[in-house]
Amino acid sequence: MMAAPSAVARPVPSLGAEAATAWLALLGAYHLARRGTLPADTVTFAADERLGLQPLAEAATGALLAWAPESGWQVASPVQGEARALLDLYLPLLPRHPGETLTLGHLGQSLDGYIATARGESCFVTGPENILHLHCLRALCDAVLVGAETVAADDPRLTTRLVPGDNPVRVVLDPRRRLPVERRVFQDGAAPTLLVCAEGQPGPGRLGQAEVLAVPAHQGRLRLDALVAALHRRGLRRLFVEGGGLTVSSFLGAGLLDRLQVAVAPLLIGTGRRGLSLPAPDALGDCLRPPCRVFRMGADILFDSEPRAKPGGEAGGVSPGLARIR
Ligand SMILES: NC(=O)c1ccc[n+]([C@@H]2O[C@H](COP(=O)([O-])OP(=O)(O)OC[C@H]3O[C@@H](n4cnc5c(N)ncnc54)[C@H](OP(=O)(O)O)[C@@H]3O)[C@@H](O)[C@H]2O)c1
């Protein structure tokens, strides 16, 4: 008898026409900020196929985005539907100046809090819309970080191949240098790659095409504040921590996440690889209850939270594919 397929592969949707235009405009806005060329005055922009964004004369129609130095980016009110949702979701993630830093963690988990089966299968816990979202996040960050176990289990490429946008630098946390050189991130040359190990770990300065970066460690745990500082010094200021659970948890536990996104899929795994895991609190009142935005993402629900912000504030939206809930 043939073995049942271990996971159901679902086609990843591409962005619809309006959302694709909004995405290009968003990339245009992102690059204006990264280059430090955001206008000093309030300016309204239309989408432009070639440039992403085109400044508009005051009375012109067809506005998509408005920039105001004191309040940042706003979506023009006639913009609705998928394009609106996409802009609502990603605009608050854009920087306002080239030096602004961001560390964002994301996990896609089952209703019962697992990100993979016990054997490490995670294709696909969340749906295709969430996979597309991961590619969008990669395009809006300088570096994508994953733990050694994710590279061991998934052999991911960590590129932006589903959306327009630059590939981020790939950063693999492998303190003991246990990963084999055959993994794709060390071979395919699709983007610069850093292998992060604990200081003092023996071995050559490269693994395949990856450069080795040694950072201080304590009892086998990498000092993540030192890692973040080392990445910032290299000009990698916007960091996307894509998994797995141990890695995102260690960034969250170290107080280093500006944003934590958890996509919850209508799936029950039963027993598997944990998503977030933090030290036990003494009381429910000691638990983090961060301000949160909530989006529908296909069949999944995305919680976009700010773990370091005060509770009660609003953290910063998305159609049968992607819709803001609140
Ligand atoms: N659904 C999702 O969103 C998602 C995303 C990514 C991955 N996954 C799945 O999740 C599973 C992997 O997740 P995981 O939680 O088991 O492992 P992981 O986070 O991918 O990797 C954990 C390992 O990375 C290294 N590491 C991470 N943080 C470190 C730190 N602060 N200091 C030192 N080392 C650190 C350690 O390597 P050593 O063990 O060598 O010390 C650690 O054991 C896979 O099955 C993958 O398919 C799911």
Ligand as a Chemical Component Dictionary entry (heavy atoms), coordinates in Angstrom:
data_LIG
# 
_chem_comp.id                   LIG 
_chem_comp.type                 NON-POLYMER 
_chem_comp.pdbx_formal_charge   0 
_chem_comp.three_letter_code    LIG 
# 
loop_
_chem_comp_atom.comp_id 
_chem_comp_atom.atom_id 
_chem_comp_atom.alt_atom_id 
_chem_comp_atom.type_symbol 
_chem_comp_atom.charge 
_chem_comp_atom.model_Cartn_x 
_chem_comp_atom.model_Cartn_y 
_chem_comp_atom.model_Cartn_z 
_chem_comp_atom.pdbx_ordinal 
LIG N1  N1  N 0  5.337  26.870 12.058 1  
LIG C1  C1  C 0  6.350  27.742 12.106 2  
LIG O1  O1  O 0  6.169  28.965 12.200 3  
LIG C2  C2  C 0  7.746  27.217 12.027 4  
LIG C3  C3  C 0  8.787  28.108 11.749 5  
LIG C4  C4  C 0  10.073 27.600 11.728 6  
LIG C5  C5  C 0  10.305 26.271 11.988 7  
LIG N2  N2  N 1  9.266  25.446 12.230 8  
LIG C6  C6  C 0  9.480  24.030 12.612 9  
LIG O2  O2  O 0  9.914  24.074 13.956 10 
LIG C7  C7  C 0  10.860 23.041 14.200 11 
LIG C8  C8  C 0  12.130 23.672 14.714 12 
LIG O3  O3  O 0  11.831 24.498 15.818 13 
LIG P1  P1  P 0  12.528 24.285 17.204 14 
LIG O4  O4  O 0  11.868 25.155 18.179 15 
LIG O5  O5  O -1 12.584 22.832 17.486 16 
LIG O6  O6  O 0  14.035 24.736 16.930 17 
LIG P2  P2  P 0  14.691 26.072 16.303 18 
LIG O7  O7  O 0  14.235 27.255 17.056 19 
LIG O8  O8  O 0  14.569 26.062 14.831 20 
LIG O9  O9  O 0  16.218 25.775 16.602 21 
LIG C9  C9  C 0  16.619 25.630 17.940 22 
LIG C10 C10 C 0  18.107 25.517 18.003 23 
LIG O10 O10 O 0  18.731 26.696 17.499 24 
LIG C11 C11 C 0  19.805 27.029 18.326 25 
LIG N3  N3  N 0  19.419 28.253 19.077 26 
LIG C12 C12 C 0  18.291 28.968 18.985 27 
LIG N4  N4  N 0  18.329 30.012 19.853 28 
LIG C13 C13 C 0  19.491 29.933 20.480 29 
LIG C14 C14 C 0  20.124 30.693 21.497 30 
LIG N5  N5  N 0  19.569 31.785 22.015 31 
LIG N6  N6  N 0  21.312 30.311 21.933 32 
LIG C15 C15 C 0  21.891 29.225 21.429 33 
LIG N7  N7  N 0  21.347 28.453 20.468 34 
LIG C16 C16 C 0  20.175 28.815 20.001 35 
LIG C17 C17 C 0  19.993 25.865 19.299 36 
LIG O11 O11 O 0  20.832 24.932 18.668 37 
LIG P3  P3  P 0  21.505 23.723 19.482 38 
LIG O12 O12 O 0  20.437 22.709 19.636 39 
LIG O13 O13 O 0  22.613 23.257 18.609 40 
LIG O14 O14 O 0  21.959 24.284 20.774 41 
LIG C18 C18 C 0  18.567 25.389 19.436 42 
LIG O15 O15 O 0  18.410 24.099 19.920 43 
LIG C19 C19 C 0  11.056 22.331 12.893 44 
LIG O16 O16 O 0  10.281 21.164 12.909 45 
LIG C20 C20 C 0  10.533 23.292 11.846 46 
LIG O17 O17 O 0  9.987  22.584 10.758 47 
LIG C21 C21 C 0  7.989  25.875 12.274 48 
# 
loop_
_chem_comp_bond.comp_id 
_chem_comp_bond.atom_id_1 
_chem_comp_bond.atom_id_2 
_chem_comp_bond.value_order 
_chem_comp_bond.pdbx_ordinal 
LIG N1  C1  SING 1  
LIG C1  O1  DOUB 2  
LIG C1  C2  SING 3  
LIG C2  C3  SING 4  
LIG C2  C21 DOUB 5  
LIG C3  C4  DOUB 6  
LIG C4  C5  SING 7  
LIG C5  N2  DOUB 8  
LIG N2  C6  SING 9  
LIG N2  C21 SING 10 
LIG C6  O2  SING 11 
LIG C6  C20 SING 12 
LIG O2  C7  SING 13 
LIG C7  C8  SING 14 
LIG C7  C19 SING 15 
LIG C8  O3  SING 16 
LIG O3  P1  SING 17 
LIG P1  O4  DOUB 18 
LIG P1  O5  SING 19 
LIG P1  O6  SING 20 
LIG O6  P2  SING 21 
LIG P2  O7  DOUB 22 
LIG P2  O8  SING 23 
LIG P2  O9  SING 24 
LIG O9  C9  SING 25 
LIG C9  C10 SING 26 
LIG C10 O10 SING 27 
LIG C10 C18 SING 28 
LIG O10 C11 SING 29 
LIG C11 N3  SING 30 
LIG C11 C17 SING 31 
LIG N3  C12 SING 32 
LIG N3  C16 SING 33 
LIG C12 N4  DOUB 34 
LIG N4  C13 SING 35 
LIG C13 C14 SING 36 
LIG C13 C16 DOUB 37 
LIG C14 N5  SING 38 
LIG C14 N6  DOUB 39 
LIG N6  C15 SING 40 
LIG C15 N7  DOUB 41 
LIG N7  C16 SING 42 
LIG C17 O11 SING 43 
LIG C17 C18 SING 44 
LIG O11 P3  SING 45 
LIG P3  O12 DOUB 46 
LIG P3  O13 SING 47 
LIG P3  O14 SING 48 
LIG C18 O15 SING 49 
LIG C19 O16 SING 50 
LIG C19 C20 SING 51 
LIG C20 O17 SING 52 
# 
